[in-house]
Amino acid sequence: MLKGGDNMSLPVVALVGRPNVGKSTIFNRIINSRVAIVEDQPGVTRDRIYANAQWMGKQFVLVDTGGITFEDNVIEEQIKTQAEIAINEADVIVMLSDVTGHVTNLDETIAKILYKAKKPIILAINKADNPEQRNDIYDFYSLGLGDPIPVSGSHGTGLGDLLDAIVSKFNGNNTTDDDNNIRFSIIGRPNVGKSSIVNSILGENRVIVADMEGTTRDAIDTIFEKDGQKYTIVDTAGIRRKGKVYEKVEKYSVMRSISAIEQSDVAIIVIDASVGIIEQDKHIAGYAHDAGKGVIIAVNKWDVPSKTTTSMQDFVKVIRQEFQYLDYAPIVFVSAKTGQRIEDIVSLVKNVKENQQRRIQSSVLNDLLLDATRITPTPLVNGKRLRIYYMTQVAVVPPTFVVFVNDPELLHFSYKRFLINQMRQNFNFEGTPIKILARKRK
């Protein structure tokens, strides 16, 4: 059973407000990292962004939300929905407005929504960069949310007062243990159904889904639990080729997606079954492979194409041909729309994580090495034969092995590949790359 929640033992603090009042800037200031996309245009943050934060020894989860508007289009409506979900999840709500814009009708409407939440609400007024502007905050008493706190996201002033007010609303002790948390990211080119897969796994509308490219611009972290195991799932922006990234916002999204891969244990590469494999899918998969992450290939929209009894096997052959360097990655055929095999993704993630952490005793490795060199003798290069004396494991995640040889230059890629294949045949390393390093025996 899936149990949703974002760092369930920590208080959740949601930043809400109309567009372009500086929520993402304040968010980044508080967590001391450029996590939310910041750009001087409304509607850049569309989904909820989660990050851990702390102040005066107290930890909490900070949620950045898309600016609430009431315009009549699907994206704006879903932004409003996302903000409402964040409000429902939050233990403390920070309503953020902008001193330069004074009190607007939209501020008043949002305040009315927050009244109904019946939760601790803190009113913060951003862009109060100088004493004159700080004097202008008194207009905001009309919202009826208590004393407004002047802050400046650009300069960082007033944030201490805001954080003092936030942690004063917490009840009880808050600690968390994330040592057992498995982190995996959902990656792929735009419009292959990544957000739909996330929603299907979580069983709720946790991220915005719309039938247009580029809907998810930020990477969204969500913690959930299944069968006693904690997971963090990251829905990333669709990665386009660098040559096609025109907006600065899109460039940030690509960097965040690559960063999400770097911070993950396992990457789920999503392919659109209705379109097939294109060159960009290979580029995206390369990011995860090069980062040494566990990899699972998920073929989404498997409910769309017409099929024969051999359709799945035929598609597997194509994948293995096109992604030869990912021959270790398990393949799962899913449909986020119907829920077909979605449960298998989480089980595979757990298995891949276990395989990433697998350790093999040196004595067992050297028995394997002896058998392998009998099957295929070491190569002779320019009259000089490679000699492998010893093999030992030096790291996990990914499993990394050192072979001590007479000359590292003689261990060519092809023989290293042969050794890796022998290890895969004898030990369960499905889903994880294997690294072999050559060292000269002294």
N, C-alpha and C positions, 0 to 999 in steps of 0.2 A: 504494500500500500504506500502511495506517495503521501508524504507529509510536508506541505509547503510552509515556507517561512523564511525570513531573511535574517541569518544569524539569530536563531530563535531565542537564545538566552540574553540577548542584548536589546536595550531600548532602541526603538526606531524613531528617527527624527526626519520629518518630511519638510522640504522647502517648496512652497507653493506661491503662486502669484500670476499676474498677467505677463504676457511676453515682454522680453527685452528690459526687464528691471534688474538684471544682473544675478539671477539665481545661480547660474553655472560658475560665475566668477567667485561668488561667495562660497559655493560648494568647494571649488578648487582651493581656495584660501584655507578653509577649515581643515581639509584633509591633507593640505600641503603637497598637492600633486595635481598635475594637469590631467584630470580624468574626464570631466565633462567637456564637451566641445564648446568653446567660447568664440562667438562671432557676433559682430554688431548688426544683427538682423533678427527680426522676430521669428520664432518657431524653429530655431536651430536644434534645441533639445526637444526631441519628440517623445522619447520613452523615459521611463524611470531609470535613473542611474544609481546604483548602490555602492557605497564604500564604507569601510571601517574608519572611525575617527575616535579621538580621545581628547579629554580636557580635564586637567587637575586629577589625573589618575582614574577617571571614569571613562569607560569605553561605550560607544554607541554606534549604530548604523545610520549613516546620513543618506537621504534619498533626494536626488535632484529630479524635478519633474518638468515636463513641457509646460510652457505658458498656457494658462487657461484662457480660452476665448469662446465666443458663442456664435462664430461664423458658421454658415450653412454649407460645410463640405465635409467629406468623410474623414480626412486627416484631422481637421480641427475638432471634430466630434470625438474622435478616438483619443486625441490629446487630453480633452476634458475628462474622458473616461479614465485614462491612466492616472491623472491627478487625483480623481476621486478614489481610485483603488489605493493610491499612496496614502491619502487621508485616512481611509479605513484601516490600513495597516499600522499607521503611526501611533506612537505613544505620546509624542509631542509634535505640534505643527508650528512651523515658522512661516508666517505670511510675510512675503517680501514685496515692498513697493519701491517707488522711485521718487525722491524728493523733487527732482527737476520737472516731473510731470504733474505734481500735486495730486490731490485725490480725484480719481476718475470714476465714472459710472461702473466700469469693470471692477475696480477695487471694491466698490460698495457691494456689487453682486457677489464677488468671491467671499467677502466678509460674511454675507448672509449665509452662504453655503457652509462656512466654517462654524458659524453659530450652532448649526444642527449637529456637528460632529461630537459635541459635548466632550471635548478633549482639551488639555492644556494648549493654549494658543499664545504665541509670542509674536508681536508685530515689530518687524525690522524695516527701517527705511534706508535704502541704499543711495549711493552717490551723494552722501552728505560729506563732501570732501573738504569743506572749509567752515569756519564758525557761522558765516551768514547762512549757508545752506542748512546747518544744523538747527538754526533757529526756525527754519521753515517746516520742521517736522510736526509742529503743533497742530497743523491742519488735520493730521491723521488721527487725532483723538476722536474725530467725528465717526470713525469706523466702529468705535465701541469695543475695541480689542485691548484696551488697557494702555499702559505707557509705551509709546513708540520708542524704539532704540535706534539712534542714528548710527549708521555704519558706512564704511567706504570700501567696497570690494577692490577698487584699483589701488588704494593705499594701505588697506588692512586696518585702518583705525576703527575702533568701536567693536571689533570682533571679540575681544576679551569679555566685554560686557554682555554681548549676545550669547557667548558660550557659557558664561556664568548663569545667565537666565535659563538656558537650555538644561544644563545638568541639575539645576535646582528643582526641576520638575520630575526628575527621575525618582523612582521608588525602589528601595532595596538594593541588594548587591548585584552587580552584573559582571559575569566572567564568561569566557567561552573557551572551548578547547577545539581547535581546528586541525589537530595533528592527524585525525582520521578522515579529513575531508578530501574527497577526490574532485579535482577541478577539471572540467572539460569544456571545450569551446565548439561552437557550431560555425563552420566556415564554408564559404562558397561564393560563387559569383552572384550578382543580384538576381532576385526573383526566382530562386530555385526552391523556396519554401522553408528557409531556415527558421524564421519566426513561427511559422505554423508547426514545425517540429517541436520547437520549444514549448509552445502552448499545449501541444498534444501530450508531451512528456509530463508537464506540470498539471495538466487537467484544468487549466484556467487561462483566461486571456491576459497573460502576464506581459506580453509585448505587442506592439501594434502590428496588425496584419492587414495589408491592402494589396490589391492586384496591380501594383506598379513598381517599377524598379527604384531602388534606393530608399525605400521607406525607413529601414533601420539605419540610422547614421551613427549611433553610439553603440558601444558594447555594453550589454546589460548583464550584471551579475545577479543570479538568484540562487539562494541556498534551499535545498529541499532534502528530504530524507526518504529512503526506501529500504525496507527490510532491515532497519537499524543502521544503515550506512548513510553518512552525510555526503552530499554532492554539492558542488557549485557549478551551475550551468551558465555559460556565457554565450549570448546571442550576439553575433558580430555584424557590422555593416558588410554588405556585399562588396567583395573586393574586385575592382576593375583594374585593367592594365594601366600602368603608370601613365602611358601616353594618352590615355583617355580621361585622365583625372584633371578636370578643368577648374573646379571651384576649390578654394582653400578648404572649405568645409569637407569636401570629398577627400582631400589629401589627409586631413586629420583622421577621417574615418578609416582610411587604409592603414595609417600608422597605428591606430588603436586596435584594428583587427590583428595586425601582426604582433602588437604588444600582447593582446589577449592570448594568441597562440603561445608566445614565449612564457606566459604565466600559467599555462595549462599543463596538466599531466597528459591529457589525451585530446586530440583534435578530431572532430567528426567532419569529414569532407562530404558535402552534399552535392549530388549530381541530379540533374533533372531528367527523369526517364522519358518525358515527352519530347525532349530536345536531343538527348544523347550527349556524348562527350565532345566538348570543343576545346580548343587550345588553351583558353583561359582556365579551364578546370585543372589542367596540368600545372600551370604556373602557381595556382593557389595551393595545390597539393605539395608543390615543391617547398613552399614556406614551412609547412609542418614537418616535412621530411628533413629539411636542412637544419631545423631547430632541434632535431633529435627527439621529437615527441612521439607518444603513442598515436597510432592512426587507425581510424575506422572509416570505411567508405560506405556512405548511406545513399542508396539510389531512391530518391523521393518521387512521388507522383506515379508509383507503380500501378495505380488503378487506372491511369489514363490510356496507355497504349494497348492496342489489341495484342493478344498473346497466343502462342501455341504451347505445346507441352515442353518444348525446348527453349522457350524464350529466355528464361532465367539463366540457363547454362550458356546460351549464346551471348548474353550480355556480360556474363562473368568473363568469358574468353576475350571479349573486346576490352574490358577493363584491364585485365592482366596484360594484354598487348600494349595498351596505351599508357599504363602506369607500371612499367616493368620494374622500376625502382621501389614500388610499393607492394611487391609480391608477398610481403609479410602481413599486409593489412586485411582483416576480415571484411567481408562485404555483406551488407544487409539490405534487403529490398523492402521499402516501407511506403506507406501512404499516410501523410499527416492528416489528410482529409477524412479517411475512413478509420484511422488508428491502426492499420495493419502493421504488425511487427514493431510498433513503436516501443513496446516494452523491452524488446530485444536489445535496443540501443543501450539502455542503462546497464543491463546485464553484461554486455560486451565491454562497456567502459570499465566495470569492476574487474573483469577478467584481464583486460589489457594492463590495468594498473598493477595487478598482482604479478603479471609477467615482466613488467618493467623493473620490479623489485626483486626478481628471482636471482639468487646467488648459487653458483655451482662450485663445489669444492675443487681445489687445485688437483688433487689426486685423480678425480673423475675427469677433469679436463685433459689431463695428460694421457689418460687411457684413451680418450677420444682422439687426441692428437696422434697417438701411435697408430691407431686403427686407420685414421684418415690418410696418413702418409703411406701406409701400405696399399690403400686403395688407389691413391693417386700420388706417386712420388713427387717430391718438391722439384721445381723447374731448374733447368740448367740454363744460365744466362751468360753469354760470352765466355763459355768454358768454365764458369764458376757456378757450383750448385748451392742453392739455398739450403741452409741447415737450421731447423727449428729445434731448440733445446728444451724449452720449457714454456708453459702457458699458465697464466693466473688471472683471476678477475680482480679488477681494481676499483670498479664503481658500478652503481645501478642507476637507473632512470637517466639515460638508457644503459642497459648492461654493456659494460666496457671491459675489454680483455687486453692484456699485454702478452705478446709472444716475444721471447728472447731468441735472437737469431745471430748468425755470423755476420750478416750484412743487411741492414734494413732496406737498401735499394733493390735487393733481389726479391723482396716480397711484393710482387706485382698485384694489381687489382684483381686479376682473374683468379689467382690462387687464394687471395684473401676472401673472395666471394665463395670459393669452394669450401673454405673452412667455416664460413658463416652458415652455408647451407647444411653442412654436416651437423653443426650445433642445433639448427632448427629441426633437423630430423630426429635428434636425440632428446631435446629439451623443449618445453613449451614456451616459446618466445613469440607467440602469435600477437600481432598488433604493435610490437615494439621494434625499432631498429636496433641493430647490434653493431658496436664499434670494436674494431681490432686495431691495436697500435703495435708497431714493430720497434723493438729496442735492441741495440747491439749488446751481446753478452760481454761483460767485462771480465 
